[in-house]
Amino acid sequence: MTTGERIRAARVAAGMTQAELADKVGVKFAAIHKYETGKIENFKRSTIAKLAVALDVRPAYLLGFTDDPSADV
């Protein structure tokens, strides 16, 4: 699973729209769409951290280091 697919899965599991996630992270809706579709592949650490907080998962999960959203690696 790609980082974008993990972001989308976590967002859907949290019951959020792309617009709601964008508001929580402080980016535009289009950025979330690009993250999820893989048009942006190189994420800043700060962006991954904000996404993880907004989605209530660990950064390691979003980056694919673990399949457990709550695990520390």
C-alpha positions in Angstrom: 0.0 0.0 0.0 1.4 3.4 -0.9 1.5 6.4 1.4 -1.4 8.0 -0.5 -3.5 4.9 -0.1 -2.7 4.8 3.6 -3.7 8.5 3.9 -7.0 7.8 2.1 -7.7 4.6 4.2 -7.0 6.4 7.5 -9.2 9.4 6.4 -12.1 7.2 5.4 -11.7 5.2 8.6 -11.9 8.5 10.5 -15.0 9.5 8.7 -13.5 12.6 7.2 -13.8 14.2 3.8 -10.7 15.4 1.9 -11.8 19.0 2.7 -12.1 18.3 6.4 -8.6 16.7 6.5 -7.2 19.7 4.5 -8.6 22.1 7.1 -7.1 20.1 10.0 -3.7 19.9 8.3 -3.7 23.5 7.1 -3.4 22.7 3.3 -5.7 23.1 0.4 -8.2 20.4 -0.6 -6.2 19.9 -3.8 -3.1 19.0 -1.8 -5.0 16.1 -0.1 -6.3 14.9 -3.4 -2.7 14.9 -4.8 -1.4 13.1 -1.7 -4.0 10.4 -2.0 -3.7 9.9 -5.7 0.1 9.7 -5.6 0.8 12.9 -7.6 2.9 14.0 -4.6 5.2 11.3 -3.4 7.9 13.2 -1.4 6.4 14.5 1.8 8.0 16.9 4.2 8.4 15.5 7.7 6.2 18.2 9.0 3.4 17.3 6.6 3.5 13.6 7.6 3.4 14.6 11.2 0.4 16.9 10.7 -1.4 14.2 8.7 -0.7 11.6 11.4 -2.1 13.8 14.2 -5.2 14.7 12.2 -5.8 11.1 11.3 -4.9 9.7 14.7 -2.3 7.3 13.4 1.5 7.1 13.7 3.8 8.6 11.0 5.4 5.2 10.6 2.1 3.8 9.4 1.6 6.5 6.8 5.2 5.9 5.6 4.6 2.1 5.3 7.1 1.1 8.0 4.3 -0.8 9.8 0.8 -2.0 9.1 -0.4 -1.1 12.6 -1.7 2.5 12.6 -0.9 2.8 16.4 2.5 1.1 16.5 5.7 3.0 17.2 8.6 1.7 15.2 
